[in-house]
Amino acid sequence: MLYVVKVSGEIPLKSYRTRPRFESRLVNNIKDALSRSGFKCYDITVSGGVIYVECDEGAEKVIKDVFGVHKVCRATKYEFKDLNDIT
């Protein structure tokens, strides 16, 4: 299951040198919380102030309680070959 994690408001406002450190700490905290709760995490990606977490279903209950997380949403990944696949 893919989850989109929106970080707290202060982290995206940090400088370009400081932001990666905060994001890295948040990713490590998410990984730690998931492993302590017995969820397997397959992939975590950070892009533009948003963290994409691919892990077992039901993990949003754990992720939402991690300090620094503002919102967690489930997402569905689709792959398209061309524009005709969308319609």
C-alpha positions as CSV (number, residue, x, y, z in Angstrom):
1,M,0.0,0.0,0.0
2,L,1.3,3.5,-0.9
3,Y,0.8,6.3,1.6
4,V,1.3,10.0,1.0
5,V,2.6,11.7,4.1
6,K,2.4,15.5,4.4
7,V,4.9,16.9,6.8
8,S,4.3,19.6,9.5
9,G,4.2,23.2,8.3
10,E,7.6,24.2,9.6
11,I,9.8,21.6,7.8
12,P,9.2,22.9,4.2
13,L,10.1,26.4,5.4
14,K,13.6,25.4,6.5
15,S,16.6,26.4,4.5
16,Y,18.0,24.1,1.8
17,R,20.8,23.0,4.1
18,T,18.6,22.3,7.1
19,R,15.5,20.8,5.5
20,P,17.2,17.5,4.4
21,R,18.3,16.9,8.0
22,F,14.8,17.3,9.3
23,E,13.3,15.2,6.5
24,S,15.9,12.4,7.2
25,R,15.1,12.4,10.9
26,L,11.4,12.2,10.1
27,V,11.9,9.3,7.7
28,N,14.0,7.5,10.3
29,N,11.3,8.1,12.9
30,I,8.6,6.7,10.5
31,K,10.7,3.6,9.8
32,D,11.3,3.1,13.5
33,A,7.6,3.4,14.4
34,L,6.6,1.0,11.6
35,S,9.1,-1.6,12.6
36,R,8.2,-1.4,16.3
37,S,4.5,-1.9,15.3
38,G,5.4,-4.9,13.1
39,F,4.8,-3.3,9.7
40,K,7.2,-4.0,6.9
41,C,8.4,-0.9,5.0
42,Y,9.3,-1.5,1.4
43,D,10.3,2.0,0.2
44,I,10.3,5.6,1.5
45,T,10.8,8.5,-0.9
46,V,11.0,12.3,-0.1
47,S,10.0,14.8,-2.8
48,G,9.0,18.4,-2.5
49,G,8.1,18.3,1.2
50,V,6.0,15.2,0.8
51,I,7.0,11.7,1.9
52,Y,5.9,8.6,0.0
53,V,5.8,5.5,2.1
54,E,5.2,2.0,0.6
55,C,4.4,-0.5,3.3
56,D,1.9,-3.0,4.6
57,E,-1.8,-2.1,4.7
58,G,-3.0,-0.4,7.9
59,A,0.2,1.5,8.6
60,E,-1.5,4.9,8.4
61,K,-2.6,4.4,12.0
62,V,1.1,4.3,13.0
63,I,2.4,6.9,10.7
64,K,-0.2,9.5,11.7
65,D,1.1,9.4,15.3
66,V,4.8,10.2,14.4
67,F,5.9,13.6,15.5
68,G,6.3,15.9,12.5
69,V,3.6,14.2,10.4
70,H,0.6,16.5,9.5
71,K,-1.5,14.2,7.4
72,V,-1.5,10.7,5.9
73,C,-3.4,9.7,2.8
74,R,-3.7,6.4,1.1
75,A,-2.8,6.4,-2.6
76,T,-3.1,4.1,-5.5
77,K,-0.3,3.8,-8.1
78,Y,-1.2,3.7,-11.7
79,E,1.0,3.2,-14.7
80,F,0.0,4.5,-18.1
81,K,1.7,3.8,-21.5
82,D,0.1,6.8,-23.2
83,L,-2.7,9.3,-22.9
84,N,-5.3,6.9,-24.3
85,D,-5.0,4.7,-21.2
86,I,-6.3,7.6,-19.1
87,T,-9.7,7.9,-20.8
